[in-house]
Amino acid sequence: MNRQDICDNPLFKDLPFKFETDRRGHIVMSPATDKRARLQGEFLNLLRQHLPHDGYCPSAAYKPPRA
């Protein structure tokens, strides 16, 4: 499966989350965690300190309440 196959497949349309594929077309998913969000924040701060561009934004973990 390649990127276009995934885009054309109705099963993957309007998912409430993102996923990636590796070079072989395998879907790679890993849950976001608070630790990951903190590390992204630290990385974002380093980018702001060392790169002239602005507008970097990490994704945030969201845990919906149980119904």
N, CA, C and O atoms as a CHARMM CRD file, in Angstrom:
* protein
*
  268
    1    1 MET  N      0.85400  -1.16500   0.00000 PROA 1      0.00000
    2    1 MET  CA     0.00000   0.00000   0.00000 PROA 1      0.00000
    3    1 MET  C      0.90300   1.23100   0.00000 PROA 1      0.00000
    4    1 MET  O      1.86400   1.30400   0.76500 PROA 1      0.00000
    5    2 ASN  N      0.59500   2.17400  -0.84300 PROA 2      0.00000
    6    2 ASN  CA     1.37000   3.41300  -0.87600 PROA 2      0.00000
    7    2 ASN  C      0.48900   4.58600  -0.43900 PROA 2      0.00000
    8    2 ASN  O     -0.68800   4.41100  -0.12300 PROA 2      0.00000
    9    3 ARG  N      1.06500   5.75400  -0.42600 PROA 3      0.00000
   10    3 ARG  CA     0.33100   6.93400   0.05300 PROA 3      0.00000
   11    3 ARG  C     -0.95700   7.16100  -0.72700 PROA 3      0.00000
   12    3 ARG  O     -1.99600   7.45700  -0.13700 PROA 3      0.00000
   13    4 GLN  N     -0.89700   7.02600  -2.03000 PROA 4      0.00000
   14    4 GLN  CA    -2.08200   7.25900  -2.83700 PROA 4      0.00000
   15    4 GLN  C     -3.16500   6.22600  -2.55200 PROA 4      0.00000
   16    4 GLN  O     -4.34900   6.56300  -2.52300 PROA 4      0.00000
   17    5 ASP  N     -2.76900   4.96300  -2.34000 PROA 5      0.00000
   18    5 ASP  CA    -3.74400   3.92600  -1.98000 PROA 5      0.00000
   19    5 ASP  C     -4.46200   4.28200  -0.68300 PROA 5      0.00000
   20    5 ASP  O     -5.67400   4.10900  -0.56300 PROA 5      0.00000
   21    6 ILE  N     -3.69800   4.78200   0.28400 PROA 6      0.00000
   22    6 ILE  CA    -4.29900   5.16800   1.56000 PROA 6      0.00000
   23    6 ILE  C     -5.25400   6.34200   1.36600 PROA 6      0.00000
   24    6 ILE  O     -6.35600   6.34500   1.91400 PROA 6      0.00000
   25    7 CYS  N     -4.83700   7.32900   0.59300 PROA 7      0.00000
   26    7 CYS  CA    -5.68600   8.50000   0.34400 PROA 7      0.00000
   27    7 CYS  C     -6.97500   8.12100  -0.39000 PROA 7      0.00000
   28    7 CYS  O     -8.02500   8.71600  -0.14800 PROA 7      0.00000
   29    8 ASP  N     -6.89700   7.14700  -1.27200 PROA 8      0.00000
   30    8 ASP  CA    -8.06000   6.73800  -2.05400 PROA 8      0.00000
   31    8 ASP  C     -8.98700   5.77400  -1.31300 PROA 8      0.00000
   32    8 ASP  O    -10.13000   5.58200  -1.72700 PROA 8      0.00000
   33    9 ASN  N     -8.51500   5.16800  -0.23000 PROA 9      0.00000
   34    9 ASN  CA    -9.29000   4.16900   0.49600 PROA 9      0.00000
   35    9 ASN  C    -10.29200   4.85100   1.42600 PROA 9      0.00000
   36    9 ASN  O     -9.89100   5.63800   2.28400 PROA 9      0.00000
   37   10 PRO  N    -11.60800   4.56100   1.27000 PROA 10     0.00000
   38   10 PRO  CA   -12.61200   5.21300   2.11600 PROA 10     0.00000
   39   10 PRO  C    -12.49800   4.84900   3.60300 PROA 10     0.00000
   40   10 PRO  O    -13.01300   5.57900   4.45000 PROA 10     0.00000
   41   11 LEU  N    -11.84000   3.74800   3.92900 PROA 11     0.00000
   42   11 LEU  CA   -11.67600   3.37100   5.33800 PROA 11     0.00000
   43   11 LEU  C    -10.80700   4.36100   6.10000 PROA 11     0.00000
   44   11 LEU  O    -10.93700   4.50200   7.31600 PROA 11     0.00000
   45   12 PHE  N     -9.92100   5.04700   5.38300 PROA 12     0.00000
   46   12 PHE  CA    -8.99700   5.97500   6.03300 PROA 12     0.00000
   47   12 PHE  C     -9.46900   7.41900   5.96600 PROA 12     0.00000
   48   12 PHE  O     -8.74900   8.32300   6.39000 PROA 12     0.00000
   49   13 LYS  N    -10.65200   7.64500   5.44600 PROA 13     0.00000
   50   13 LYS  CA   -11.15500   9.00900   5.28600 PROA 13     0.00000
   51   13 LYS  C    -11.71300   9.52900   6.61300 PROA 13     0.00000
   52   13 LYS  O    -12.40000   8.80200   7.33000 PROA 13     0.00000
   53   14 ASP  N    -11.42000  10.76200   6.93000 PROA 14     0.00000
   54   14 ASP  CA   -11.95400  11.46300   8.10900 PROA 14     0.00000
   55   14 ASP  C    -11.60500  10.78400   9.42800 PROA 14     0.00000
   56   14 ASP  O    -12.43000  10.74400  10.34100 PROA 14     0.00000
   57   15 LEU  N    -10.40000  10.25500   9.53500 PROA 15     0.00000
   58   15 LEU  CA    -9.95900   9.68100  10.80800 PROA 15     0.00000
   59   15 LEU  C     -9.68400  10.80600  11.80000 PROA 15     0.00000
   60   15 LEU  O     -9.20000  11.86700  11.40500 PROA 15     0.00000
   61   16 PRO  N     -9.98400  10.59300  13.09300 PROA 16     0.00000
   62   16 PRO  CA    -9.74100  11.64000  14.08800 PROA 16     0.00000
   63   16 PRO  C     -8.29500  11.66500  14.58900 PROA 16     0.00000
   64   16 PRO  O     -8.01800  12.24400  15.63900 PROA 16     0.00000
   65   17 PHE  N     -7.37500  11.04800  13.85300 PROA 17     0.00000
   66   17 PHE  CA    -5.97900  11.01100  14.24600 PROA 17     0.00000
   67   17 PHE  C     -5.11600  10.91400  13.00700 PROA 17     0.00000
   68   17 PHE  O     -5.61000  10.65000  11.91100 PROA 17     0.00000
   69   18 LYS  N     -3.83600  11.12700  13.18300 PROA 18     0.00000
   70   18 LYS  CA    -2.88100  11.04700  12.07900 PROA 18     0.00000
   71   18 LYS  C     -2.08200   9.76200  12.18700 PROA 18     0.00000
   72   18 LYS  O     -1.95200   9.19100  13.27000 PROA 18     0.00000
   73   19 PHE  N     -1.55300   9.31600  11.07700 PROA 19     0.00000
   74   19 PHE  CA    -0.64200   8.17800  11.08800 PROA 19     0.00000
   75   19 PHE  C      0.36600   8.35400   9.97300 PROA 19     0.00000
   76   19 PHE  O      0.17900   9.16400   9.06500 PROA 19     0.00000
   77   20 GLU  N      1.43000   7.58900  10.05400 PROA 20     0.00000
   78   20 GLU  CA     2.49300   7.66700   9.05900 PROA 20     0.00000
   79   20 GLU  C      2.67800   6.31000   8.41800 PROA 20     0.00000
   80   20 GLU  O      2.22000   5.29200   8.93800 PROA 20     0.00000
   81   21 THR  N      3.35800   6.30500   7.27900 PROA 21     0.00000
   82   21 THR  CA     3.72800   5.04900   6.63700 PROA 21     0.00000
   83   21 THR  C      5.24500   5.00900   6.49900 PROA 21     0.00000
   84   21 THR  O      5.89800   6.04200   6.34700 PROA 21     0.00000
   85   22 ASP  N      5.78400   3.81100   6.55400 PROA 22     0.00000
   86   22 ASP  CA     7.21800   3.67500   6.33200 PROA 22     0.00000
   87   22 ASP  C      7.46700   3.54200   4.83200 PROA 22     0.00000
   88   22 ASP  O      6.52300   3.58900   4.04300 PROA 22     0.00000
   89   23 ARG  N      8.70300   3.38000   4.43900 PROA 23     0.00000
   90   23 ARG  CA     9.01400   3.34100   3.00700 PROA 23     0.00000
   91   23 ARG  C      8.44600   2.12300   2.29800 PROA 23     0.00000
   92   23 ARG  O      8.38000   2.09900   1.06900 PROA 23     0.00000
   93   24 ARG  N      8.03300   1.10800   3.05700 PROA 24     0.00000
   94   24 ARG  CA     7.40900  -0.07400   2.45900 PROA 24     0.00000
   95   24 ARG  C      5.89500   0.04200   2.38800 PROA 24     0.00000
   96   24 ARG  O      5.22800  -0.85800   1.87800 PROA 24     0.00000
   97   25 GLY  N      5.34400   1.14500   2.89600 PROA 25     0.00000
   98   25 GLY  CA     3.90400   1.34500   2.86100 PROA 25     0.00000
   99   25 GLY  C      3.17700   0.82000   4.07900 PROA 25     0.00000
  100   25 GLY  O      1.94700   0.85300   4.11700 PROA 25     0.00000
  101   26 HSD  N      3.90900   0.33000   5.09200 PROA 26     0.00000
  102   26 HSD  CA     3.26800  -0.13800   6.31500 PROA 26     0.00000
  103   26 HSD  C      2.83500   1.05800   7.15400 PROA 26     0.00000
  104   26 HSD  O      3.57000   2.03600   7.28700 PROA 26     0.00000
  105   27 ILE  N      1.64900   0.96900   7.71000 PROA 27     0.00000
  106   27 ILE  CA     1.16300   2.03500   8.56800 PROA 27     0.00000
  107   27 ILE  C      1.89100   1.94800   9.90500 PROA 27     0.00000
  108   27 ILE  O      1.95900   0.88300  10.51900 PROA 27     0.00000
  109   28 VAL  N      2.43300   3.08000  10.34700 PROA 28     0.00000
  110   28 VAL  CA     3.17600   3.15100  11.59500 PROA 28     0.00000
  111   28 VAL  C      2.40800   4.08100  12.53400 PROA 28     0.00000
  112   28 VAL  O      2.23500   5.26600  12.25100 PROA 28     0.00000
  113   29 MET  N      1.96200   3.53300  13.63000 PROA 29     0.00000
  114   29 MET  CA     1.20800   4.34700  14.58600 PROA 29     0.00000
  115   29 MET  C      1.82500   4.19200  15.96900 PROA 29     0.00000
  116   29 MET  O      2.18100   3.08900  16.38300 PROA 29     0.00000
  117   30 SER  N      1.94600   5.29100  16.66400 PROA 30     0.00000
  118   30 SER  CA     2.37000   5.24300  18.05500 PROA 30     0.00000
  119   30 SER  C      1.54500   6.27700  18.80900 PROA 30     0.00000
  120   30 SER  O      1.40100   7.41100  18.35200 PROA 30     0.00000
  121   31 PRO  N      1.00700   5.89600  19.95000 PROA 31     0.00000
  122   31 PRO  CA     0.16000   6.83800  20.68300 PROA 31     0.00000
  123   31 PRO  C      0.96800   8.00500  21.22800 PROA 31     0.00000
  124   31 PRO  O      2.11400   7.84000  21.64700 PROA 31     0.00000
  125   32 ALA  N      0.37300   9.16600  21.21900 PROA 32     0.00000
  126   32 ALA  CA     1.01000  10.34100  21.79600 PROA 32     0.00000
  127   32 ALA  C      0.89900  10.25500  23.31500 PROA 32     0.00000
  128   32 ALA  O     -0.12300   9.81500  23.84200 PROA 32     0.00000
  129   33 THR  N      1.92400  10.66400  23.99900 PROA 33     0.00000
  130   33 THR  CA     1.92100  10.65300  25.46100 PROA 33     0.00000
  131   33 THR  C      2.27400  12.03900  25.97200 PROA 33     0.00000
  132   33 THR  O      2.75100  12.88700  25.21800 PROA 33     0.00000
  133   34 ASP  N      2.03500  12.26100  27.26000 PROA 34     0.00000
  134   34 ASP  CA     2.42100  13.54300  27.85200 PROA 34     0.00000
  135   34 ASP  C      3.93000  13.73200  27.79400 PROA 34     0.00000
  136   34 ASP  O      4.40900  14.84500  27.57800 PROA 34     0.00000
  137   35 LYS  N      4.69100  12.63800  27.98900 PROA 35     0.00000
  138   35 LYS  CA     6.15000  12.73000  27.91200 PROA 35     0.00000
  139   35 LYS  C      6.57300  13.18800  26.52000 PROA 35     0.00000
  140   35 LYS  O      7.46000  14.02800  26.37000 PROA 35     0.00000
  141   36 ARG  N      5.92200  12.62100  25.50600 PROA 36     0.00000
  142   36 ARG  CA     6.24100  13.00900  24.13100 PROA 36     0.00000
  143   36 ARG  C      5.93300  14.49200  23.91200 PROA 36     0.00000
  144   36 ARG  O      6.70100  15.20000  23.26000 PROA 36     0.00000
  145   37 ALA  N      4.81800  14.95400  24.45400 PROA 37     0.00000
  146   37 ALA  CA     4.44700  16.36200  24.30000 PROA 37     0.00000
  147   37 ALA  C      5.47700  17.26800  24.97900 PROA 37     0.00000
  148   37 ALA  O      5.82400  18.32000  24.44300 PROA 37     0.00000
  149   38 ARG  N      5.97200  16.86300  26.16700 PROA 38     0.00000
  150   38 ARG  CA     7.00100  17.65900  26.85000 PROA 38     0.00000
  151   38 ARG  C      8.29200  17.69900  26.03500 PROA 38     0.00000
  152   38 ARG  O      8.92100  18.75000  25.90800 PROA 38     0.00000
  153   39 LEU  N      8.68400  16.54100  25.48000 PROA 39     0.00000
  154   39 LEU  CA     9.88700  16.50400  24.65700 PROA 39     0.00000
  155   39 LEU  C      9.72500  17.36900  23.41300 PROA 39     0.00000
  156   39 LEU  O     10.66700  18.04300  22.99600 PROA 39     0.00000
  157   40 GLN  N      8.54300  17.35100  22.82400 PROA 40     0.00000
  158   40 GLN  CA     8.29900  18.21400  21.66700 PROA 40     0.00000
  159   40 GLN  C      8.41700  19.68200  22.05700 PROA 40     0.00000
  160   40 GLN  O      8.94300  20.49100  21.29300 PROA 40     0.00000
  161   41 GLY  N      7.92600  20.02500  23.25000 PROA 41     0.00000
  162   41 GLY  CA     8.04300  21.39800  23.72200 PROA 41     0.00000
  163   41 GLY  C      9.49200  21.81800  23.88600 PROA 41     0.00000
  164   41 GLY  O      9.87000  22.92800  23.51200 PROA 41     0.00000
  165   42 GLU  N     10.30600  20.92600  24.44800 PROA 42     0.00000
  166   42 GLU  CA    11.72900  21.22100  24.60500 PROA 42     0.00000
  167   42 GLU  C     12.40800  21.37000  23.24100 PROA 42     0.00000
  168   42 GLU  O     13.23600  22.25800  23.03800 PROA 42     0.00000
  169   43 PHE  N     12.04700  20.50200  22.33000 PROA 43     0.00000
  170   43 PHE  CA    12.59500  20.58100  20.98200 PROA 43     0.00000
  171   43 PHE  C     12.17100  21.88500  20.30400 PROA 43     0.00000
  172   43 PHE  O     12.97000  22.52400  19.61900 PROA 43     0.00000
  173   44 LEU  N     10.92600  22.26800  20.49800 PROA 44     0.00000
  174   44 LEU  CA    10.42100  23.52000  19.93600 PROA 44     0.00000
  175   44 LEU  C     11.21300  24.71100  20.47100 PROA 44     0.00000
  176   44 LEU  O     11.55800  25.62200  19.71800 PROA 44     0.00000
  177   45 ASN  N     11.49700  24.70100  21.76400 PROA 45     0.00000
  178   45 ASN  CA    12.29500  25.78800  22.33800 PROA 45     0.00000
  179   45 ASN  C     13.68700  25.84900  21.72700 PROA 45     0.00000
  180   45 ASN  O     14.20300  26.93400  21.45900 PROA 45     0.00000
  181   46 LEU  N     14.29800  24.68500  21.50700 PROA 46     0.00000
  182   46 LEU  CA    15.61700  24.65800  20.86200 PROA 46     0.00000
  183   46 LEU  C     15.54400  25.20400  19.43700 PROA 46     0.00000
  184   46 LEU  O     16.42700  25.94700  19.00600 PROA 46     0.00000
  185   47 LEU  N     14.49000  24.83300  18.70700 PROA 47     0.00000
  186   47 LEU  CA    14.33300  25.35300  17.34800 PROA 47     0.00000
  187   47 LEU  C     14.21400  26.86800  17.36000 PROA 47     0.00000
  188   47 LEU  O     14.83700  27.54800  16.54500 PROA 47     0.00000
  189   48 ARG  N     13.41800  27.39800  18.28000 PROA 48     0.00000
  190   48 ARG  CA    13.23000  28.84900  18.35600 PROA 48     0.00000
  191   48 ARG  C     14.53100  29.56700  18.69400 PROA 48     0.00000
  192   48 ARG  O     14.76900  30.68400  18.23300 PROA 48     0.00000
  193   49 GLN  N     15.36600  28.92700  19.49600 PROA 49     0.00000
  194   49 GLN  CA    16.63000  29.55100  19.88800 PROA 49     0.00000
  195   49 GLN  C     17.65400  29.55000  18.75400 PROA 49     0.00000
  196   49 GLN  O     18.45900  30.47400  18.64100 PROA 49     0.00000
  197   50 HSD  N     17.62100  28.51300  17.91400 PROA 50     0.00000
  198   50 HSD  CA    18.70400  28.32600  16.95500 PROA 50     0.00000
  199   50 HSD  C     18.32600  28.54700  15.48600 PROA 50     0.00000
  200   50 HSD  O     19.20800  28.63300  14.63100 PROA 50     0.00000
  201   51 LEU  N     17.05500  28.63800  15.19100 PROA 51     0.00000
  202   51 LEU  CA    16.64600  28.85700  13.80000 PROA 51     0.00000
  203   51 LEU  C     15.97400  30.21500  13.65000 PROA 51     0.00000
  204   51 LEU  O     15.29600  30.67500  14.56800 PROA 51     0.00000
  205   52 PRO  N     16.15500  30.85500  12.51000 PROA 52     0.00000
  206   52 PRO  CA    15.58900  32.19400  12.32900 PROA 52     0.00000
  207   52 PRO  C     14.09000  32.19900  12.05300 PROA 52     0.00000
  208   52 PRO  O     13.46800  33.26000  12.09000 PROA 52     0.00000
  209   53 HSD  N     13.49800  31.04500  11.77700 PROA 53     0.00000
  210   53 HSD  CA    12.08200  30.98800  11.41600 PROA 53     0.00000
  211   53 HSD  C     11.21500  30.85300  12.65700 PROA 53     0.00000
  212   53 HSD  O     11.67600  30.38700  13.69900 PROA 53     0.00000
  213   54 ASP  N      9.96900  31.26000  12.54300 PROA 54     0.00000
  214   54 ASP  CA     9.00400  31.10700  13.62600 PROA 54     0.00000
  215   54 ASP  C      7.83000  30.28400  13.11100 PROA 54     0.00000
  216   54 ASP  O      7.70900  30.06200  11.90600 PROA 54     0.00000
  217   55 GLY  N      6.98900  29.84200  13.99200 PROA 55     0.00000
  218   55 GLY  CA     5.78700  29.13800  13.57800 PROA 55     0.00000
  219   55 GLY  C      5.83900  27.63500  13.76700 PROA 55     0.00000
  220   55 GLY  O      4.96600  26.92700  13.26400 PROA 55     0.00000
  221   56 TYR  N      6.85000  27.11800  14.48500 PROA 56     0.00000
  222   56 TYR  CA     6.90900  25.68200  14.75100 PROA 56     0.00000
  223   56 TYR  C      5.89900  25.34300  15.83500 PROA 56     0.00000
  224   56 TYR  O      5.81800  26.04100  16.84600 PROA 56     0.00000
  225   57 CYS  N      5.13400  24.28800  15.64000 PROA 57     0.00000
  226   57 CYS  CA     4.10600  23.93000  16.61400 PROA 57     0.00000
  227   57 CYS  C      4.04500  22.41300  16.77300 PROA 57     0.00000
  228   57 CYS  O      3.78500  21.70400  15.80100 PROA 57     0.00000
  229   58 PRO  N      4.28100  21.90400  17.98500 PROA 58     0.00000
  230   58 PRO  CA     4.18300  20.45900  18.18900 PROA 58     0.00000
  231   58 PRO  C      2.73000  20.02900  18.27500 PROA 58     0.00000
  232   58 PRO  O      1.85400  20.84400  18.56700 PROA 58     0.00000
  233   59 SER  N      2.47100  18.76200  18.02300 PROA 59     0.00000
  234   59 SER  CA     1.13000  18.24300  18.23700 PROA 59     0.00000
  235   59 SER  C      0.99400  17.92900  19.71800 PROA 59     0.00000
  236   59 SER  O      1.99100  17.68400  20.39600 PROA 59     0.00000
  237   60 ALA  N     -0.20700  17.93400  20.21000 PROA 60     0.00000
  238   60 ALA  CA    -0.44100  17.69600  21.62500 PROA 60     0.00000
  239   60 ALA  C     -1.22000  16.40400  21.83100 PROA 60     0.00000
  240   60 ALA  O     -2.04700  16.01900  21.00500 PROA 60     0.00000
  241   61 ALA  N     -0.94200  15.75200  22.93800 PROA 61     0.00000
  242   61 ALA  CA    -1.67600  14.54500  23.28900 PROA 61     0.00000
  243   61 ALA  C     -3.04600  14.95500  23.82700 PROA 61     0.00000
  244   61 ALA  O     -3.16500  15.95100  24.54100 PROA 61     0.00000
  245   62 TYR  N     -4.05400  14.20300  23.49100 PROA 62     0.00000
  246   62 TYR  CA    -5.40600  14.47500  23.97700 PROA 62     0.00000
  247   62 TYR  C     -6.03100  13.16600  24.41500 PROA 62     0.00000
  248   62 TYR  O     -6.11000  12.21300  23.64000 PROA 62     0.00000
  249   63 LYS  N     -6.46900  13.12500  25.64400 PROA 63     0.00000
  250   63 LYS  CA    -7.13600  11.93000  26.15300 PROA 63     0.00000
  251   63 LYS  C     -8.58300  12.31700  26.43600 PROA 63     0.00000
  252   63 LYS  O     -8.85100  13.02200  27.40800 PROA 63     0.00000
  253   64 PRO  N     -9.52100  11.86600  25.59900 PROA 64     0.00000
  254   64 PRO  CA   -10.91300  12.25700  25.79100 PROA 64     0.00000
  255   64 PRO  C    -11.49200  11.61700  27.04800 PROA 64     0.00000
  256   64 PRO  O    -11.07800  10.52500  27.43800 PROA 64     0.00000
  257   65 PRO  N    -12.44700  12.29100  27.68000 PROA 65     0.00000
  258   65 PRO  CA   -13.07400  11.71100  28.87300 PROA 65     0.00000
  259   65 PRO  C    -13.90300  10.48700  28.50800 PROA 65     0.00000
  260   65 PRO  O    -14.45100  10.39600  27.41000 PROA 65     0.00000
  261   66 ARG  N    -13.98400   9.56100  29.43500 PROA 66     0.00000
  262   66 ARG  CA   -14.81400   8.36100  29.19900 PROA 66     0.00000
  263   66 ARG  C    -16.27400   8.73200  29.30200 PROA 66     0.00000
  264   66 ARG  O    -16.66700   9.55300  30.13100 PROA 66     0.00000
  265   67 ALA  N    -17.06700   8.12400  28.45700 PROA 67     0.00000
  266   67 ALA  CA   -18.51400   8.41000  28.45100 PROA 67     0.00000
  267   67 ALA  C    -19.22300   7.63300  29.53400 PROA 67     0.00000
  268   67 ALA  O    -20.44000   7.74700  29.67900 PROA 67     0.00000
